[in-house]
Amino acid sequence: AIFKHHMLFMHGRQAFVFDDAQRKNLREFLNRGGTLLADSVCASQPFTDAFRKEFSTGFPDHTIESIPNDDPLFSASTYGGFDLRRVTLRAPAAGGGPLSSEKREVPPQLEGIRMGDRWAVIFSPFDISCALEKQNSMECTGYDREDAEKIALNILLYSLNQ
């Protein structure tokens, strides 16, 4: 069923393990030119650790690396998307007071696996999916809704142009 699509989306909070058949299908999907976008819901460390481990195991000839901030993926002009040199990241505020979040402008932090000259796997260790669902939780470390939408759209446009 995955081979009918150009792009897959994966997100989660918990650790996971692919079985051999899932690894084989995902590897074939990516080798055929497909793209996987994944994010860690609320910056879940168990999911992030499992993702990195699973993709290191399943793709031993490729490494997960930081996507440089000057990559065309972050450019407004390359694929008709948005300028993503700076985005707003929100995180729960420390302290014992009322629940609140701190926001700061940062370069987007995305990681990926390159296959040939393209990013086949794009991973955010910070939340994108809850923001896309309009859930800007103060308890959740991730991108603000507007920037999450821009990141996701740039990745979609990038994927369609590969």
N, C-alpha and C positions, 0 to 999 in steps of 0.2 A: 504493500500500500504506500510506503514512503516514496517509491520510485515514480509516483504520479505527480509529485510536488517538486518545486524548485528549491524550496527553503523549508527547514524544520525549525521549530521553536521548542526549547526545553527549559524548564525552571523547577526549582524545588528548594526544600528546607532541610531534608534529611539526607543522610549518606545513602548511596545506592551502589549496585554492581550490575553491569551488563553481563548477560550470558554470552556464550560463544556465537550463537546465531545472531544476537543483537549487534555484537561487535562487527561481525562479518557484513551484515546488511548496512550498517552505518558507514563502514569503510567503503563499501561499494557505492553507496549513495554519494559520498563525498568525492570519490574518484571519478564518478560520472559527471561531476561539475556542480553538485548540490552544495548548499550552504546550511550550516547549523548555527543558529543564534541561541545562546543559553545565558541565563542569569541566575544568580543566587538570591532567592527571595529573602528580603530583609538582611542581606549580606550574611546569610547563614554559613558559618564556618564548616559545619559537617558536610554540607552540600558542596562547597567550594573545594574542600580537601578531596572528597570523593570524585568530583569532576576532574580535577587535576590528575589524580591517581589513575582513574579509568582511561583517560585519554592518553596518558603516558604509556599505559599498558597496551591499549588497543592500537596505538600508532607509534610503535617503537622507533620508526625511522623519521619521525617528526617531533619537534619540540614545541611546547606551549611557550609563547613569548609575548612580551608586552607589545602592543600595537603602538608604534611611534606617533606622537601627536602631530607630526607633519604628514602623516599618511593621507592619501586622497580620500579615504573613508571619512575624514573629519572636515573635508573642504566643501564649501558651498558651491564652488564652480565646477567641480569635476563631474558630478552626476546629477546636479540640479537640486541638491539637498540644502543643508544648513551648515553655517560656520560653527564648528564645535570645538574651537580651541579652548574655550572656557565654558563650563557648565556648573550648575548649582547642585551641590551634594548636601543632603541633610542627614543629620545624625542625632540620636537622642542626647539631650543636654545632661551633663553630669551634675550630681548634687541631689540633695534630699528635698528640694522644693517641688512646686507643681510640675507636672509632666510638660515638657517642652522640647523643642528641637533646635539645634544650631544649624545654620546654613553657611556654607562657604563656597566661593567660586574656585574651581580647580580644573585642570585639564581632565578630560574623561579618561578613566582607567579601564581599558579593555585589553584583553589578552586574546591570542589566537593561534591557530595552526595554519601555516602556509602550505599549500600544495601547488607546486609550480610557482606561478607569479600571482596567485590570489590567496586571500584569506578564506579557507574552507570552513573553519570553525572560528566563531567570534564569541567570546565569553566575557561577561561582566561579573566581577566578584561583588558588585553592589547592585541593589535592587533596581530593576527596570519594570518588571511585570506588574507589581502592585500599583506603581505610579500610572501605568497604562490603563489600569482598571479604575483610575481616579481614587486610589487609596493612599494618600500621602500621610501615612501613619507617623506620629511623633516617636513611636517606639522602633522605627524601622530605618536602618541606614541605607540610603539609596538616593537616586537622582530625583529632583523635583519633577512633577508631572510634565511640564512643558519640555524640559530638557530630555526626559525619558522618551517622549514622543519624537523629538528631533533625532535622538540617537537611533531609535528603532527605524525611523523613516530613512535615515542615511544608510543604515545597514541593508534595508530592503532595496533601495535604489542601487547600492553597490552590488548586491547579489544579482539583481536583474541585468546588470551591465557586464557580467563576467562571462 
